Amino acid sequence: MKKVLMIMVVALVLLSGCSSSGQKENSKKKIGVLIWVEHPALNDALIGLEAGLEDLGVKDEIEIVVKNANDDASNANMMVDQFVNDGVDLIYAIATPAAQAAMAGTDSENIPVVFNAVTDAESAGLVDSNDKPAGHVTGVSDMVPVNQQLALIKEFLPNAQKIGVLYNTGEDNSLHQIKLIESMISKHGLDLVTQGIGGTEDIALATETLVSKVDALYIITDNTVASATSQVVGIANETKTPVFMAEAGQFEHGILASDSISYVKLGEAAAKQVKDILFEDVKPGDIPVVIGGVTELLVSESVAEFLELEIPESVLERATLK
């Protein structure tokens, strides 16, 4: 009888331990991450989120599930539906199309959305205003310092007249950047030549057409073009056309210079918003959109040598050489 009682006690203790463990595991907050397409800048936004959650001391209390839409709206919509069905506590959407899909798919649900790598959340219809989002969505903008980057191009190439920009006509963030460039470029004694594309299949022909008309290319934070940076640079190299870029995630693919924001830092900023929503019960609509950040000027000595360009002293004084 004593043996039977002891076995029962041990069994109850074990069951209690398993139950506690299960409850602890189930008590974790679940974040569904929807990344629009695979490329370094967007990947860095996820790396930054994880690093930020670690620094804030909440990473061990969170389960992260990552899905990649592969530049496809139907994939994104399906993945948001999966997140909703799985009962995630929050969706972290990286890039404007991903954020729009997440917002649309959670409108009738009580699931907050935090976005990243969105250039203009207001024009994308994600928030009422950056200061007061008002709905169930907030996040971090990757608005680049366009004026600063145009100044860099002119500083590097004082005799340049025409700057070429490839952009996906279906990306709201790209359309917004084109408008910004158009409003600022004449101040730098430059003209803008644009070439719209519908997808990656248009990249080669569009780049060939553009480099025949311009003195340099400027790759904005367009997800489609950024994911094909090596292809764009390869074509530009055939005519020794310098390529500048708004962000440095693809710098190693032959970019001459980039006065770039850090997507890792943007991810860390998003982590603070996530913590406030999941652990401090702050409503997304009461959290202002984070805009901008400190930039770092990167310049490639090897690319400058290949292009037979001398790096200006004024650039060398503040640049990190790669």
Secondary structure, DSSP 8 states (H G I E B T S, - for coil): -HHHHHHHHHHHHHHHHHHHHHHHHHTSEEEEEEESS--HHHHHHHHHHHHHHHHTT-GGGEEEEEEE-TT-HHHHHHHHHHHHHHT-SEEEEESHHHHHHHHHHHTTTT--EEEEEES-TTTTTS-S-SS---SSEEEEE----HHHHHHHHHHH-TT--EEEEEEETT-HHHHHHHHHHHHHGGGGT-EEEEEEESSGGGHHHHHHHHHTT-SEEEE-S-HHHHTTHHHHHHHHHTTT--EEESBSTTGGGT-SEEEEB-HHHHHHHHHHHHHHHHHS---GGGS--EE----EEEE-HHHHHHTT----HHHHTT-EE-
